[in-house]
Amino acid sequence: MFSPAAPWPLAASLGPLARQRGLFLHLPAHRRGAAAPPGRPRLPWAWDLPELPELGGPLLAEGAVAASQRRLAAELGANHSWYGVNGASGLLQAALLGAVPPGGRVLLPRNLHRSLLHGCLLGGLEPLFYAPPLDPATGLWQPLPPNELEQLLAAAGELDLLVLVSPTYQGLAADLPALVALAQGRGLPVLVDEAHGGHFGLDPSLPCGALAAGADLVVQSLHKSLGGLGQTALLHLQGPRLAPEAIEQALLWLQTSSPSALLMLSAERALAARLAPRGRRQLSLWLHQARALGDRLRRGGLPLLPNQDPLRLVLDCGALGLTGLAADDWLMARRVVAECPEPLSLTFCLGMGSPRGLERPLAAALGQLRQAWAGADPLPPLAPAPLPALARLAVPLAQAWRAPAVELPLAEAVGRIAARPLCPYPPGIPLLLPGERLDRPRLDWLEGQRQLWAGQIADRVTVLA
Ligand SMILES: Cc1ncc(COP(=O)(O)O)c(C=O)c1O
C-alpha cells in the first residue's frame, strides 16, 4: 500500500536520475540530452531514460513504472493498470489479443475506432458488428440502449468478448452499468473503449466511468481526455473473468521494448493532478464553468447539441446550413481550430483546464460563422446506413485485407467484396470494412457519404480481385 502523502513514484525517480553525472553510453542516442539536436523549445532530453533498474517498464514487476501503475490501479479502482505509449490504439489491440484466443468471436460496435479492426486482424479474431442507433438529424451515433444489447446477445450466439465505446468523440455516454451487467450476467467479459472519457470516473457530475461500471477491461487515452502527452494511454483490468498474464503477454507482443519515460511521466502527472483533492475540485469547477459556457452560447442562439461531457461542445452545423467540414475550413481560415468535423457537426474540445477565457473568442467566431450562413436552409437529415442490426463479414477480415485486390469505381463494384476499409479521419470510424459485400443500397449510401465528407473518400473502392 502507499501513503497518500507519498510523492508519486515516477516524478520522485526521474529527477535524481536525470541529474546524475557520468559517462552515459546507453540509448537513446542523444545521451541524456548531451547530444540532443539544437533548437527551441528546449526539450527535457536528460529525462528521456531507458528501462534503468530504478525505472523498469510497464511489464516489469520492479521499478518506478510498476509502482506508479500499482498506485494508479489502487486509486482508480482497478486490479491492474498498464501505461501505453502507442495511444489508446495500441492498448485496445493488446486488450483484444489478451482477452480473445485466435478464432474467438468478438461483438463490436459499427462505430468502432479503426484500431479495434486492426486488433481483430492481428489476433485472427472473428468480429461481429452491431449497429448502435444513428440519429439522422445530427449524423451522430447514439449510445446503445440496454434492451437492444439484450436482443443482440440473444441473436449473436457464442461470444468471447463484448466491446463498447463510451463516451463517443462527441461526449455521448452509454448506460454502462446496465450494459456491463447484461453481458457479464451471461458470463461475457466486456472491454470499454473509454478513449474520450478518462475523466468520467473522476467527478460525480459526469456519467459513471467504465471502471465503476464494472467493465473487465478499460482503455483510456490520456492525451485525448486527461492532458498527457500525445500517445499516452492506460489499460485497466479488473474482476475474475480475464487473466492478467494473458493481457501482459499481449502487451509484450504489441508494445515497444523502449517505452518512453517522458511519455509515462506525462501520463502519471496528468492523472496525479486530477486525483489530488485540489485537482478534483478544479475539475468540478471547470466542468461547472464549461456547462455555464455552453448554456450561454445556446442562449445566444448557437445550436449546440446535448451531450454528457461539458468539455466537448458539439455545434449542430446542419442546423446552420453547412457541413461540419465546411464549418471547420471556414473557422480554420480564421485561426479557430476545432477537433472533429463530421457531415452535420463540428466538435470543440475545451481540454483539461479552465475554460474561462475561451468563451469570448469562441462566441465571436461562431457568431460570425452563423452570420456568414444566415438564410441558408438547414441541411437535410442523413440517410441511415443500410446496415443490419447484427452483421458478419462475408469473407474473413484477414483473408479479405491480404488477398489480391483491384480498384473499381464505386458504381462498378456491385456484388464485390471490399478488400480495404473506407475511413475518414477523424473520427477514424470506417464506413466500409474489408470483407463486407457491396450491394446496391450500400454503394448508393457510400456515394452519398462521399459528397458529405468532401474529398476524404475516394470515388473508387478496393475489392477482391
Ligand atoms: C473512440 C476512440 N478510440 C480509440 C482511439 C485511438 O486513440 P489514440 O489516438 O490514443 O490511439 C480514438 C482516436 O480517435 C477514438 O476516437
The ligand as a Gaussian input file, in Angstrom:
#p B3LYP/6-31G(d) Opt

LIG

0 1
 C      -13.139000       6.145000     -29.700000
 C      -11.667000       6.107000     -29.975000
 N      -10.944000       5.059000     -29.535000
 C       -9.619000       4.978000     -29.746000
 C       -8.934000       5.962000     -30.430000
 C       -7.447000       5.836000     -30.629000
 O       -6.799000       6.678000     -29.721000
 P       -5.236000       7.050000     -29.858000
 O       -5.159000       8.182000     -30.821000
 O       -4.847000       7.444000     -28.468000
 O       -4.526000       5.853000     -30.332000
 C       -9.644000       7.063000     -30.922000
 C       -8.960000       8.117000     -31.685000
 O       -9.531000       8.977000     -32.303000
 C      -11.042000       7.151000     -30.688000
 O      -11.777000       8.186000     -31.128000

